[in-house]
Amino acid sequence: MGQIKVEGCEIEGLKIITPEVFGDARGYFFEIYHETQFHEAGIDMRFVQDNESASKGGVLRGLHFQKEHPQDKIVRVFSGKVFDVAVDLRRGSATYGKWHAEVLSDENHKQFYIPKGFAHGFYVMSDHAVFTYKCSDFYHPEDESGIAWNDPDIGVAWPVPEGKEPVLSEKDKAWGRLKDL
């Protein structure tokens, strides 16, 4: 029915997906996932798990990845607004250690495709956000790892207001730096 627009960015492999949205006075409709269109756009894998998280404003989750069971992900915001970040961890990549961010919201309906080999995290810019993602492998808690959200070697420009600290889990407070991986 609707078409998707898929754009790359300065880091090879990352893709920004914008669906065609049909709206009128009643509201809107769009296809979140259409296997044929995604495959034609080079996002050609089997997704085995869908996840959803809800977070209050100021929460920062990440930067996470799985070591032995890496996941391709398609992430989106169902409600609210987030600053979504992917960091290239692919050894030998020309963009190793570089990051790219997209603002995802319930207004822009954008999705962000993050392939295996990237750390991922997001910061909630609205009062509340519901975040969803499709994964190509199952979550293995014993395999999870991460990088400090504020690693100066990566230098993510998080939109945390001046004088405020993001709300972090104890696990996210404890991650080390990229150079220590």
KOLLUMTI-731850 format. One record per residue (C-alpha): residue number from 1; x, y, z. Coordinates in steps of 0.1 Angstrom, whole numbers. Layout:
<recs>
 kolpa    c1    c2    c3
   NUM     X     Y     Z
...
</recs>
This chain:
<recs>
 kolpa    c1    c2    c3
     1     0     0     0
     2    24    27    12
     3    60    31     2
     4    91    35    23
     5   119    59    17
     6   153    45    28
     7   184    68    32
     8   219    60    42
     9   242    82    62
    10   279    89    67
    11   283    55    84
    12   279    26    59
    13   252     1    69
    14   230    25    89
    15   197    33    73
    16   169    58    81
    17   135    46    70
    18   106    70    65
    19    72    54    58
    20    45    70    36
    21    19    82    61
    22   -18    85    50
    23   -37   109    72
    24   -70   128    73
    25   -92   144   100
    26   -96   110   117
    27   -59   104   122
    28   -33    85   102
    29   -22    50    89
    30    12    37    78
    31    29     3    74
    32    55    -2   101
    33    71   -32    84
    34    66   -46    49
    35    90   -75    43
    36    92   -71     5
    37    99   -34     6
    38   125   -38    34
    39   142   -66    15
    40   143   -45   -17
    41   160   -18     4
    42   187   -41    15
    43   173   -49    49
    44   170   -86    43
    45   170  -107    74
    46   147  -127    95
    47   134  -109   126
    48   128  -131   156
    49   119  -108   185
    50   101   -75   190
    51   108   -55   221
    52    92   -24   237
    53   104    -2   265
    54    88    28   282
    55   109    55   298
    56   103    88   315
    57   119   120   303
    58   157   123   308
    59   163    86   308
    60   194    74   288
    61   196    38   279
    62   229    25   264
    63   252    21   248
    64   245   -16   245
    65   255   -45   223
    66   257   -83   224
    67   291   -99   219
    68   285  -134   207
    69   249  -130   195
    70   249   -96   177
    71   215   -83   165
    72   203   -63   135
    73   177   -39   148
    74   150   -17   134
    75   140     8   161
    76   112    33   163
    77    93    55   187
    78    56    46   193
    79    50    75   216
    80    72   105   225
    81   106   116   212
    82   141   102   215
    83   177   109   204
    84   188    76   191
    85   225    67   187
    86   244    40   169
    87   282    36   174
    88   303    16   149
    89   321   -12   166
    90   331   -31   134
    91   369   -37   136
    92   386   -26   104
    93   357    -3    95
    94   367    32    83
    95   342    46   107
    96   351    25   138
    97   342    44   169
    98   321    70   151
    99   285    76   159
   100   254    87   142
   101   222    99   158
   102   186   103   146
   103   157   120   163
   104   128    95   163
   105    93   105   173
   106    57    97   171
   107    54   127   149
   108    81   119   122
   109    74    81   122
   110   111    75   113
   111   127    42   119
   112   164    35   122
   113   180     3   109
   114   211    -6   129
   115   230   -37   117
   116   252   -61   137
   117   284   -45   148
   118   270   -14   164
   119   264    -3   200
   120   230    13   205
   121   215    37   229
   122   189    65   232
   123   180    95   253
   124   144   104   260
   125   137   141   250
   126   100   141   258
   127    82   137   291
   128    77   100   283
   129    85    77   254
   130    76    42   243
   131   104    27   222
   132   100    -4   200
   133   125   -25   181
   134   127   -56   159
   135   157   -79   164
   136   173  -105   142
   137   185  -126   172
   138   171  -132   206
   139   183  -113   237
   140   209  -132   257
   141   214  -113   290
   142   247  -131   298
   143   260  -118   264
   144   252   -82   269
   145   279   -56   270
   146   282   -18   267
   147   302    13   265
   148   299    44   287
   149   274    68   273
   150   298    97   279
   151   330    80   266
   152   351   110   255
   153   368    90   227
   154   334    86   211
   155   320   121   220
   156   283   116   214
   157   266   150   216
   158   237   139   237
   159   210   167   240
   160   211   166   278
   161   202   200   291
   162   230   220   307
   163   233   213   344
   164   213   181   343
   165   225   145   344
   166   206   118   325
   167   188    91   345
   168   209    59   341
   169   205    23   353
   170   233    10   376
   171   245   -13   347
   172   248    17   324
   173   267    37   350
   174   293     9   351
   175   302     4   314
   176   338    10   305
   177   353    29   275
   178   356    18   239
   179   394    17   241
   180   391    -9   269
   181   370   -34   249
</recs>
